[in-house]
């Protein structure tokens, strides 16, 4: 078993990774930076022909929001080998800036936002918020995409004072997503020119008012974005911006045993599969794949979602370059880890968990089962995973949701059916899933990373030992 220092080191690497994120685009950028540093070569979807060789390491992105990385093992044999694939997702529930975000009420300017995914929206109150995402900028006659992240606290969603609500309202704490979640940006008094402001004449005031009324967004927000991008505010054409908790991620507790961070679901899984493939052995018998997709939180049906042709298209071009024609045969020898977070038993709400499946913090990776196929785990994929976990000294737990409780899903079932590949759903435990800020175990981050590395290393020899296959 790894020492506490080793586990803490893994947690610190995750914290460094999650601090580079803030939007799906930034998560992919953090992945490409890590992969490039390890010698992975970027391929592009719009290239007609790829040159893929045994021993090669490659990655492909789509719209900057999804990524597929792969290592072609030097010992790969299309008649004997398979694919060891790990899939996660890049998105998390958040508030996203609307196309027309310019709101003004009672002397304050607010940013209009839409809810993305199924967030615990009450957790976004009273937090300093920044933003991150993709911006389309006009440079002459050319449109260019740029990433933008502003961690400076720019806005806040204040709670209603306790004295202004009834006891019934406080007890229910019902958040109206349309009227209660629009953040405060600045006061009108501070933002607009006044008669006594130095150097502000009538012409300047008139022009400023025209500029503001003509904009779909507050001029000062565009100015802040332009300053970061090094362009003019008028050159900002479109953007996709996610709000984010502006406070840094950290270790928590006297023993630094917990991680407090935004977007643990599911940046933790993306971090684990990318770090694992970065350290993978190119002498493998298999092709090793790490993928992370956007829009899982809203159903995965999109250009960059797991329910698109993204992963199949990458695999098709990869096999075409390698002159592999027995795709279906290779998939029968392949397996997929669908990695997403799991619900740790909560000391204050233990009754919400199924009695015989109360998975706990620090107790290892969770194997997720669901009879109604919300998870793709079956007996064969679970047996292989348990054997690999034994080889790498990774503890595992079993999770089943209560019969009287709803069950979320993952990219696992859709990828399993689309590719025809054996799949298991697994992940780390956490508290506060879909909160603005979540909590997980430093130990379990290390366990998950260790299992992903073991999957890449031991799938082929373990698979050969499963007689039922």
N, C-alpha and C positions, 0 to 999 in steps of 0.2 A: 504494500500500500504506500502511496506517495506521502511524503512528509507534509506538514502544515505549510512549510515555507514554499514547497513546490506548488501546492494548491493555491496559495496566496499569489504566487508569481503568475499563474494562469489567470486568476481573477484580475490582476493588475493589467495584464495584456488585453483582456476583454474590455476593461474600463477605458484604456487608451483607444481601442477600436471604436467603442460606442460613442466616444466623445468626438470622433470624426464624422459621425452620422448626424441625422437631423431630418433627412428626407430619404426616400428610396434612391434618389440620384446620388446622394452623398454616401449611402451605404455601398452602392456599386463602385463608386470612386475609391472608397477605402479598400474594397476587394481588389480592384485593378492595381492599386498601388502596392499591395502586399504581394500579389502574383507577379507583377513586373519585377519587383525586387528579388524574386526567386527564379528569374529567368524564363517566365512564361511569355510566349509570343502572342500578340493580339491578331486575331483573324477577324475579317469583316463579313457580315452577311451579304453585302452587295458584291462581293468578289465571286466571279463565276466558278472558279476552280481553286480549291485549297491544296496546299502541299502539306500533307500530314504524314509524319514518319514515326516509326517505332522509336521509343525513347524521347519523343518530342513532348513539349509542354505548351498548352495553348489556352486561350480564353476568347470568348465572344460575348459582346453585350448587345442588348436591343433597347433602343430609345433611352439608353443611359439608366434604365430602371430595373433590368434583369440581367443576369450574367450566367454563363455556362463555362466552366473551366474543365479541362481534361488532360490527363497524362496517358499517353499510349505506352503501355509496358513493353519493354524490349523483348519479352518472351511471349507476347501476345500471339495466339494461334487461333484463327477464326474457326477451326474445327474442334477446339478444345476449351477455349477461354470464354470469358464473359465480360460484363460490365459491372463494376462496383460503383453504384451511384448514390450520392447523398443530395437531398433536395430540401431547401428551406424557403423562406420568403423575406423580401426586403422591406415590406411596408408594415406600418403599425397604425392603430386608430389615432386620429389627431384632428385638429381643426385646420382647415385649409382656406386660404384667402379667396374670396369670391371674385368673379370677373368684374363686377361692379361693387367695389368695397367701400365706397365713400359714404359714410353715415355721419350725421351730425344731430345731436340731441342735447337740449338743455345746457348749451355752452361747452359741450365736450365733443370731440371728434372720435369716432369709433371705427374699427376695422370690421367690415362685414365678412363673416366666415361661414363655411358649411361644415357640418360634421362628416368625418370620413370614418367609416367602419363603426363598430359597436363599442364606443368608448364609455368609460365611467366618467361622465362629463362633470360630475360634481367635484372631481379631483383637480380640475383645471382652474378652480376658483382660487383667488388670492396668491397666485404664483407669478413671478416675473417671467414674461414670455418673450422669446426671440423668434426668429424664423429662418427657414432654410428651404432651398428648392432650386428649380431651373428657371432661367430667364432667357427670353429670346430678344436679342439686341440687333438693331439695324446699324450696319456699318457701310455707309454709302448705299450701294444697291444690293448688298448682301445681308442676309439674315444669319446670325450666329447664335448658338446656344451656349450659355455660360452658367456655371454653378455659382450660387450665392448662399452664404451663411452669415447671419448676423446674430451672434450670441449675446450682444448687449441687450439688457432688458428694455424692450421697446413698448410693451403694453401689458395690461393686467385686467383680469375679470374680477371685480370686487364682489364679495358676498353682500347680501342685504343685512343690515344691522339687526341684531337679535330683537331690539325693541320695536321694530317695524313689521314684524311678522307675528301671527298668532301661534299659540302653542300647537295647534293642529298643523299649521303650515310648517313649523319647525320639525315636527315629528315626521311628516311625510317627506319633506325636502324634495319636492317634485321640481325638477329642472325643465323649463321649457327651452328646448334647444334653439328655437328661433328667436326668442326675445331675451333670454337670460345669458347667452354665451357670447355676445358680441363684445370684444375687448375694448377697453378705453385706451386710446392712442395718445391724445393730448388735449389740452383745453383750447377753445377757440381764441381766448384772450391772448394766450402765449403764441399762437400760431399765425395769427393774421396781423397785418400792418395796422398801426394806430396813428392818430393825428400827431402825437407827440414824439413818435419814434424818429430818431435822427436820420436824416437823408431820405425820408419817406414822403414824397409829395403826392399830390392828387393823381398824377399820371401813373406813378408806380403802383399806388393802391388799386387803381382801376384795372391795370394790366394784371396784377396779382389775382384779383377777384375773377377776371375772365379766365385766366389759366386754371384756377381751382375749379370753377364751375364746369369747364370743358372736360375735365379729367374724370375718368371712371374711378380713379383712386386718389387719395389725399396726396397733394403735391409734395409734402414733406416726406412721406413714405417713399415716393419715387426718387426724391433727392437723396435720401439715405441709401437707397439701393444703387443709384447711379454713382455715388461717391465710392462705394465698395467695388463696383465693377469698373470704374474708371471711364465712364461714358456720360453722355447727357441724359437727363431724365426723359426728354422727348424722344430719345432713341430706344427706350424700353417699349417693346411692342406687346409682348405677352409674358406671363409667368405662371408657374405652378409652385406656390409657396406653402409650406407646412409650418404651423406654429410649433414651438418647442419649449420645453422647460429650460430656462436660461441658467439654472443652478448646476454646477458640475456634479458628475457621478462620483460615488465614493464607496469605500468600505465602511461597514457599520458594526458596532459592538466592541466590547473590550478585547476580543480575540480576532477582530477583523474577519469574522466568519460570514457576514452577509454583504451582498452588493446591492446598493441602492442606485438605480439608474432609470432613465426613460428608455422606452423601446426595447427592453429586454426580450419581450415577445415581438419580433423574433430575431432581432439582431444577434442575440446570443448563439442561436443555431447557425446563422450565416457565418459568424466568426469561427465557430468550431469546425465547420466543413471546409472553409477556406484555409484556415491554419493547418488542418490535417492534410489537405492536398498539397499545400506548399512544402510540407515535409515528407511527402510520399516518395517511395523508392521507384525510380524509373525502370528498375529491373523486374517489375511486376509481371505476372502472367496475364493480368487483366488490363482493361482500359478503365482508368479511375476517373470519375466524374463528380464535380461539385457544382450544384446549380442553386440559384436563388431567384425567385420570381416576385413580381409586383402584384398588387391587387388581391392577395389571398384574403384579406380582411373583408372584401366586398364580393367574393365569389369566384375570383380568378379568371373570369371570362373577359379577356382584354388582349390587346396586342402583346403585352408583356406578362400576362398571367400564365399560370401553370396549365390552364385549360386551353391554351392556344397551341399553335404548331411550333412554338419556340424550341423546346427540347427535341422533338422528333426531327425538325429541320436541321438542327445542328448535327445530330447523330447521322442523318442521311448523308449530309455533305462530308462528314468525317469518314464514313464507311466508303463512300464513293471515291474519295481520294486514295483510300487504302486498297481499292479494288475488292472489297468484301461484299459479297452478294447474298450470303445466307443470313440476313439480318434477323429473321424470325428464330433461326436456330441459336444464334448468339444470345438472343434475349432469354431463351429458356435456361441458359446457364448464368443469367445475370440476376442482380438483386438491387433493391432500392431501399435506402434508409430515408424515410420521410421524417424530418426532424423539426419538431415544434415544441413549444413549452407545455408544461403540465401543471395541474393544480395541487400544490402541497397542502396537506391538512393544516387548517388554520386553527391555532389554539382557541381563538374566540368564537369560531363557528364550526367546530368539529362535527356537529350534527349534519352538516351539508355534504359529508363524504360517506361513501358506502363503507359499512363497517369493516369488511374484510379487505378493503383496498384503499386504506388511508396512507397514501404515499407521503413520505416525510422528507424534509430538508436534510441534507448531508448523507442521505441513505442511498445515493446512486441514481443511475439513469432509469427513467420510467418507461416500461413497455405498455402501450396503450391498446386496449381491446374494446371492441364494440360489436355486438351481435348484429346490429343493423347497418354495418359497414360504413359508419361514420369514420372509422379508422380501418386501415387496410391490413392490419396484422392477422396472420393465420398461424396455424400450428407449426408449419415448416419454417416460415420466416422467423418466428419466435425462437424455435429450437436452434437455428443457425446463429442467431444473435446471442443467445445465452452462452453458446459454446465459445464464440469470439470474446464475449465479456469475461468468461473464465480465463481465457488465454492472457488477457491484459489486466487481470485482477480488478475488473470494474464491477461493483455491486449493482444489481438491478432490482427494480420493484415492478409490481403489476398495478395498473389503474383500470378501473371500470366505474363509469358514472352510475349514480343511483337510478333506479327505474322511474322514479318520480321527478327526475331532473333532466333538463335539456342537455344535449351533448354537442359541443362544437365539432368542427371537422378540420381537415388539413389538405395539403396538396397531394397526400398519399393516395387516396382512392381514385382521383381523376388521372394521375400519372400511371398508376397501376393498370387501370383499364385501357388507357390510351396506348401504352407501350406493351402491354401483356407481360408484365414483369412481376416477380414476387416482391412483396413490399412489407415493411414493418413500420408502424408509427411509434416513435419514441421521442424522448426529450428530457430536459431538466425540469425540476419542480420550481415553482415560484409562487409568491403571493401577489395579490393585487393585479391580476391579469387585466389588461386594457385600461389600467390607470394611467394618469399622466406620468407617474413615477412608480416603478415596480421594484420588487425585491426578490433576489434569488440567493442561492448558496455558493460561496466561493469554492467549496469542495466539489459540488456537483458540476460546475463549469469545467473543472479539471477532469472529472469522470467522463463527461460527454466528449471532450476533446480526445481523451485516451481511447474511448470506444470507437470514435470515427477513424482514428489512426489504425486501430486494430482491424476494423472492417476492411480498409484498403489493403492491409498486410496479409490477413488470414482468410479472406472469403474463399479463395480457390481451394485451399487445403481443407477447410471446414465443410464446404459444400460437397466435396467428394466423399465425405464421411457420412452424409445423410442418405441412408438407404432408400427412404420413401420418395426421393426425388429421381 
